[in-house]
Amino acid sequence: MHRLGIDARKIADYGIGSYLQGLLGEFARLDPLGGMVVLVGSESRHELPDLPESWRIVEVDAPGYSIQEQAAVLIAAMRTGVDVLHVPHYVLPWLLPRRMVVTVHDIIHVLFPEFMPSSLGFAYARLSIRAAVRRARRVVTVSRTTADDLKRLFGATEDRLRVIPSGVHADFLAPGDRTEDDAVRGRLGVSRPYLLHVGNHKPHKNAEGLLKAYQLLANDRRGPVPPLYMVGGFPPDGDLARRARAMGLTGKVHCLGHVERNELAALFRGASAFVYPTLYEGFGLPVLEAMACGVPVVAGDIQAVREVAGDAVLRVNPRDIVELAGAVRRLLTQADLCGELCARGRARAKEYSWEKAAKATWAVYRSVMEES
């Protein structure tokens, strides 16, 4: 029997971490091949879901995007007898003489080079993605958007590409308990009504554009505007918080930093609207999570959002702050529109399950193992 391995060292990250937690949780339940090798960092091991005793967990501690990483993953895979290794990000162990499956979530590092710390980092990202596309037996993408990007920019071939959308965690689909949600929001210092954004300060997330649009709303005399809470890579003492104060938004924009999943679900369920003016996404998981929680969404009109959310969100040109502010105002004043978007969003979010994603990914593993 072939032995499968998965590189879960990024399980503490938001996007890839959610992907790993969702897949591993379903793999543990399905467990059709009788075991798996899971590579994980010692500091993030506690993030793993409950796994069967037959599975082997191997701690691999090495800096990301480094020579040490290349050596450590290669040695761990060889010592544990892995025949097929799934790497859920684009940095493969180049010298591993085993079959590999890679998941490429997006190519943000290439499309937004200003996000990279140096020109060397940009070159390394391009080299790694190109090597992954050529070296892996199957290239899984979470959307047709990313698959098309890989074909266009890196010459990926359709026969080795597999589009498998991510799922949405059950915490976001659950109706929630009003008393518990109020208590969670109270601990975080959040009271209704409010607007919500989840993201970070990377260029493609367009947090600066969101602040400018909110400033227009805050200075608009047509009606009151609830405060904006920004969750994720926005610490209370960070650059964006200082930027908001400089724009005269003290007491109106609040940066909460990172929160736990149950806290995020409570924040989604209590929001008047979720605002996500992203310029680019490989999938757009926060949009899906907001939809699952039944909150109306304003999002950037980009390919991934059209693919994942369809007509279940209010789409706008993310670079047009006037249009963005106007869309938020519509959700604050048009209850019928909000109700319609909430219903569409919840219905569409239910189509995205980790069970579907896990079964499709197992099928990819099987196809690779059956190759001569």
C-alpha positions as CSV (number, residue, x, y, z in Angstrom):
1,M,0.0,0.0,0.0
2,H,1.3,3.4,-0.9
3,R,1.9,5.8,2.0
4,L,0.5,9.3,1.8
5,G,2.1,12.3,3.4
6,I,0.9,15.9,3.8
7,D,3.0,19.0,4.7
8,A,0.9,20.7,7.4
9,R,3.5,23.1,8.6
10,K,1.3,26.1,7.6
11,I,-1.7,25.0,9.7
12,A,-1.5,28.0,11.9
13,D,-1.9,30.4,8.9
14,Y,-5.3,31.8,8.1
15,G,-5.9,30.8,4.5
16,I,-3.8,27.7,4.1
17,G,-4.4,26.9,7.8
18,S,-8.1,26.8,7.2
19,Y,-7.5,24.6,4.1
20,L,-5.4,22.1,6.1
21,Q,-7.7,22.0,9.0
22,G,-10.7,21.4,6.8
23,L,-9.0,18.6,4.7
24,L,-7.4,16.9,7.6
25,G,-10.6,16.8,9.7
26,E,-12.4,15.1,6.8
27,F,-9.4,12.8,6.0
28,A,-9.4,11.6,9.6
29,R,-13.1,10.7,9.3
30,L,-12.8,9.0,5.9
31,D,-9.3,7.4,6.5
32,P,-9.8,5.0,3.5
33,L,-6.1,4.2,3.1
34,G,-5.4,3.3,6.8
35,G,-3.0,6.1,7.8
36,M,-1.1,9.1,6.8
37,V,2.1,11.0,7.6
38,V,1.6,14.6,8.7
39,L,4.5,17.0,8.8
40,V,4.0,19.8,11.2
41,G,6.0,22.4,13.1
42,S,6.4,21.8,16.9
43,E,4.8,25.2,17.7
44,S,1.7,24.6,15.6
45,R,1.1,20.9,16.4
46,H,-1.7,21.9,18.7
47,E,-3.6,23.3,15.7
48,L,-4.1,19.8,14.2
49,P,-7.6,18.3,14.5
50,D,-8.0,15.0,16.2
51,L,-6.3,12.4,14.0
52,P,-6.5,8.5,14.1
53,E,-3.8,6.8,16.2
54,S,-2.6,5.0,13.0
55,W,-1.4,8.3,11.6
56,R,2.1,9.4,12.1
57,I,2.8,13.0,13.1
58,V,6.4,14.2,12.4
59,E,7.6,17.5,13.7
60,V,9.6,19.5,11.1
61,D,11.0,22.8,12.3
62,A,12.8,24.9,9.6
63,P,12.4,28.5,8.5
64,G,10.0,28.9,5.6
65,Y,11.3,29.6,2.1
66,S,14.8,28.5,3.0
67,I,17.5,25.9,2.2
68,Q,16.9,24.4,5.6
69,E,13.2,23.8,4.7
70,Q,14.2,22.0,1.5
71,A,16.4,19.6,3.4
72,A,14.1,19.1,6.5
73,V,11.0,18.2,4.5
74,L,13.0,15.9,2.1
75,I,14.6,14.0,5.0
76,A,11.3,13.7,6.9
77,A,9.5,12.4,3.8
78,M,12.2,9.9,3.0
79,R,12.6,8.6,6.6
80,T,8.8,8.0,7.0
81,G,8.5,6.1,3.7
82,V,6.2,8.6,2.0
83,D,5.3,7.6,-1.5
84,V,3.1,10.5,-2.4
85,L,3.5,13.9,-0.7
86,H,0.9,16.6,-0.8
87,V,2.3,20.1,-0.4
88,P,-0.6,22.7,0.1
89,H,1.6,25.7,-0.9
90,Y,3.8,26.2,-3.8
91,V,7.3,25.5,-2.3
92,L,8.0,21.8,-3.0
93,P,11.1,19.9,-1.8
94,W,12.8,20.0,-5.1
95,L,15.0,17.0,-4.7
96,L,12.5,14.6,-3.2
97,P,12.4,11.5,-5.5
98,R,8.7,10.8,-4.8
99,R,5.4,11.7,-6.5
100,M,4.0,15.0,-5.3
101,V,0.7,16.8,-5.4
102,V,0.7,20.6,-4.9
103,T,-2.0,23.0,-4.1
104,V,-1.6,26.6,-5.4
105,H,-4.1,28.9,-3.8
106,D,-3.1,32.0,-5.6
107,I,-0.2,33.8,-7.3
108,I,-0.4,37.0,-5.3
109,H,3.3,37.1,-4.8
110,V,3.8,37.3,-8.5
111,L,0.9,39.7,-9.4
112,F,1.7,42.0,-6.5
113,P,5.5,42.1,-6.3
114,E,5.4,45.1,-3.9
115,F,4.2,42.5,-1.3
116,M,7.6,40.8,-1.5
117,P,10.4,42.0,0.8
118,S,12.9,42.2,-2.1
119,S,13.5,41.5,-5.8
120,L,15.2,38.2,-4.7
121,G,12.0,37.2,-2.9
122,F,10.0,37.9,-6.0
123,A,12.4,35.8,-8.1
124,Y,12.2,33.0,-5.6
125,A,8.4,33.0,-5.7
126,R,8.3,32.9,-9.5
127,L,10.9,30.1,-9.6
128,S,9.0,28.1,-6.9
129,I,5.7,28.3,-8.6
130,R,7.1,27.4,-12.0
131,A,9.0,24.4,-10.4
132,A,5.9,23.3,-8.6
133,V,3.8,23.3,-11.8
134,R,6.4,21.3,-13.6
135,R,7.4,18.9,-10.9
136,A,4.1,17.9,-9.3
137,R,2.0,15.1,-10.8
138,R,-1.2,17.0,-10.1
139,V,-1.7,20.7,-9.4
140,V,-4.8,21.4,-7.3
141,T,-6.2,24.9,-7.4
142,V,-9.1,26.2,-5.2
143,S,-10.6,28.1,-8.1
144,R,-10.7,28.3,-11.9
145,T,-9.3,31.8,-11.4
146,T,-6.0,30.4,-10.1
147,A,-6.0,27.6,-12.6
148,D,-6.3,30.1,-15.4
149,D,-3.5,32.2,-13.9
150,L,-1.2,29.2,-13.8
151,K,-1.9,28.3,-17.4
152,R,-1.5,31.9,-18.6
153,L,1.7,32.8,-16.6
154,F,3.4,29.5,-15.9
155,G,2.4,27.1,-18.7
156,A,0.4,24.7,-16.6
157,T,-1.4,22.1,-18.6
158,E,-5.1,21.3,-18.2
159,D,-4.5,17.5,-17.9
160,R,-2.6,18.0,-14.6
161,L,-4.8,20.7,-13.2
162,R,-7.6,19.9,-10.8
163,V,-10.0,22.6,-9.5
164,I,-11.2,21.7,-6.1
165,P,-13.0,24.6,-4.2
166,S,-12.4,25.0,-0.5
167,G,-15.1,24.4,2.0
168,V,-16.6,26.5,4.7
169,H,-16.2,25.4,8.4
170,A,-19.3,24.3,10.3
171,D,-18.8,27.1,12.8
172,F,-19.9,29.6,10.2
173,L,-22.8,27.6,8.9
174,A,-24.2,27.0,12.5
175,P,-27.0,29.4,13.5
176,G,-25.2,30.4,16.6
177,D,-26.6,31.2,20.1
178,R,-27.6,34.9,20.5
179,T,-26.6,35.0,24.2
180,E,-23.2,33.4,23.6
181,D,-22.6,35.6,20.5
182,D,-23.4,38.7,22.6
183,A,-21.0,37.5,25.3
184,V,-18.2,37.0,22.8
185,R,-18.7,40.4,21.2
186,G,-18.8,41.9,24.7
187,R,-15.4,40.4,25.6
188,L,-14.0,41.9,22.4
189,G,-15.5,45.3,23.1
190,V,-17.8,45.2,20.1
191,S,-21.4,46.4,20.3
192,R,-24.0,46.5,17.5
193,P,-24.5,48.0,15.0
194,Y,-21.2,47.8,13.2
195,L,-19.5,47.1,9.9
196,L,-16.9,44.3,9.6
197,H,-13.8,43.7,7.5
198,V,-11.4,40.7,7.8
199,G,-8.0,40.8,6.1
200,N,-4.6,42.2,6.4
201,H,-2.6,45.2,5.3
202,K,-1.1,43.6,2.1
203,P,-1.6,45.7,-1.0
204,H,-4.1,43.4,-2.8
205,K,-6.5,43.5,0.2
206,N,-7.0,47.2,-0.4
207,A,-7.4,48.2,3.3
208,E,-6.4,51.8,2.4
209,G,-9.2,52.0,-0.1
210,L,-11.6,50.7,2.5
211,L,-10.5,53.4,5.0
212,K,-11.0,56.1,2.3
213,A,-14.5,54.9,1.5
214,Y,-15.4,54.7,5.1
215,Q,-14.1,58.3,5.6
216,L,-16.6,59.4,2.9
217,L,-19.4,57.6,4.7
218,A,-18.4,59.1,8.1
219,N,-18.5,62.6,6.6
220,D,-21.7,62.0,4.8
221,R,-24.7,63.9,6.2
222,R,-27.3,61.5,4.8
223,G,-27.5,59.4,7.9
224,P,-25.5,57.7,10.8
225,V,-22.8,55.2,10.0
226,P,-21.9,52.5,12.4
227,P,-18.2,51.9,13.4
228,L,-16.0,49.7,11.4
229,Y,-14.2,46.8,13.0
230,M,-11.1,45.4,11.2
231,V,-10.1,41.9,12.1
232,G,-7.0,39.8,11.2
233,G,-3.7,41.4,10.5
234,F,-4.7,44.8,12.0
235,P,-3.3,45.1,15.6
236,P,-4.7,47.9,17.7
237,D,-1.3,49.7,17.6
238,G,-0.4,48.9,14.0
239,D,0.1,51.0,10.9
240,L,-3.5,50.9,9.8
241,A,-4.8,51.9,13.2
242,R,-2.4,54.9,13.1
243,R,-3.5,55.7,9.6
244,A,-7.2,55.7,10.7
245,R,-6.4,58.1,13.5
246,A,-4.6,60.4,11.1
247,M,-7.7,60.4,8.9
248,G,-9.8,61.6,11.7
249,L,-11.5,58.3,12.3
250,T,-10.6,57.8,16.0
251,G,-13.4,56.1,17.8
252,K,-15.0,55.1,14.4
253,V,-12.4,52.5,13.1
254,H,-11.3,49.8,15.5
255,C,-8.5,47.3,14.8
256,L,-9.0,44.1,16.8
257,G,-6.1,42.0,15.5
258,H,-6.5,38.2,15.2
259,V,-9.4,36.4,16.8
260,E,-10.4,32.8,17.3
261,R,-12.7,31.1,14.8
262,N,-15.7,31.0,17.2
263,E,-15.1,34.7,17.9
264,L,-15.0,35.5,14.1
265,A,-18.2,33.6,13.6
266,A,-19.9,35.7,16.3
267,L,-18.6,38.9,14.7
268,F,-19.9,37.9,11.3
269,R,-23.3,37.1,12.7
270,G,-23.6,40.4,14.4
271,A,-22.4,42.6,11.6
272,S,-24.7,45.0,9.6
273,A,-22.5,44.3,6.6
274,F,-19.2,42.7,5.7
275,V,-17.0,44.9,3.5
276,Y,-14.3,43.3,1.4
277,P,-13.0,45.5,-1.4
278,T,-10.2,43.1,-2.4
279,L,-8.3,43.7,-5.7
280,Y,-7.3,40.0,-6.2
281,E,-8.1,36.6,-4.6
282,G,-7.4,33.1,-5.4
283,F,-10.6,32.1,-3.7
284,G,-11.8,34.6,-1.1
285,L,-12.6,32.5,2.0
286,P,-13.7,35.4,4.2
287,V,-16.5,36.2,1.6
288,L,-17.7,32.6,1.8
289,E,-17.6,32.6,5.6
290,A,-19.6,35.8,5.8
291,M,-22.2,34.4,3.4
292,A,-22.4,31.3,5.5
293,C,-23.1,33.4,8.6
294,G,-26.0,35.2,6.8
295,V,-24.4,38.7,6.7
296,P,-24.8,40.9,3.5
297,V,-21.5,41.4,1.7
298,V,-20.0,44.1,-0.4
299,A,-17.0,42.8,-2.3
300,G,-14.6,43.7,-5.1
301,D,-15.9,42.8,-8.5
302,I,-13.0,40.4,-9.4
303,Q,-13.0,37.0,-11.1
304,A,-12.6,34.9,-7.9
305,V,-15.5,36.7,-6.2
306,R,-17.7,36.3,-9.2
307,E,-16.8,32.6,-9.3
308,V,-17.3,31.8,-5.7
309,A,-20.1,34.2,-4.7
310,G,-22.0,34.8,-7.9
311,D,-24.9,37.1,-7.4
312,A,-25.0,36.5,-3.6
313,V,-23.0,39.6,-2.8
314,L,-23.1,43.2,-3.9
315,R,-20.0,43.6,-6.2
316,V,-18.3,46.9,-6.8
317,N,-15.2,48.3,-8.5
318,P,-12.8,48.0,-5.6
319,R,-10.7,50.9,-6.8
320,D,-13.7,53.3,-6.8
321,I,-14.1,54.5,-3.3
322,V,-17.2,56.5,-4.1
323,E,-18.9,53.4,-5.5
324,L,-17.8,51.4,-2.5
325,A,-19.1,53.9,-0.1
326,G,-22.4,54.0,-2.0
327,A,-22.8,50.2,-1.9
328,V,-22.3,50.2,1.9
329,R,-24.8,52.9,2.3
330,R,-27.3,50.9,0.3
331,L,-26.9,48.0,2.7
332,L,-27.4,50.3,5.7
333,T,-30.6,51.7,4.3
334,Q,-32.2,48.9,2.2
335,A,-33.5,46.1,4.4
336,D,-35.0,44.2,1.5
337,L,-31.7,44.1,-0.4
338,C,-29.9,42.9,2.8
339,G,-32.5,40.1,3.3
340,E,-32.2,39.0,-0.3
341,L,-28.4,38.9,-0.2
342,C,-28.4,37.0,3.1
343,A,-30.7,34.3,1.8
344,R,-28.7,33.9,-1.4
345,G,-25.4,33.9,0.5
346,R,-26.4,31.2,3.0
347,A,-27.8,29.0,0.2
348,R,-24.6,29.4,-1.9
349,A,-22.3,28.8,1.0
350,K,-23.9,25.5,1.7
351,E,-22.6,24.3,-1.7
352,Y,-19.0,24.5,-0.4
353,S,-18.2,21.6,2.0
354,W,-14.9,20.2,3.2
355,E,-16.4,16.7,2.7
356,K,-16.7,17.4,-1.0
357,A,-13.2,18.9,-1.1
358,A,-11.7,16.0,0.8
359,K,-13.3,13.3,-1.4
360,A,-12.1,15.1,-4.5
361,T,-8.6,15.4,-3.1
362,W,-8.5,11.7,-2.2
363,A,-9.5,11.0,-5.8
364,V,-6.4,13.1,-6.9
365,Y,-4.2,11.0,-4.6
366,R,-5.6,7.8,-6.0
367,S,-5.0,8.9,-9.6
368,V,-1.4,9.7,-8.8
369,M,-0.8,6.4,-7.0
370,E,-2.3,4.4,-9.9
371,E,0.2,5.9,-12.4
372,S,3.0,3.7,-13.4
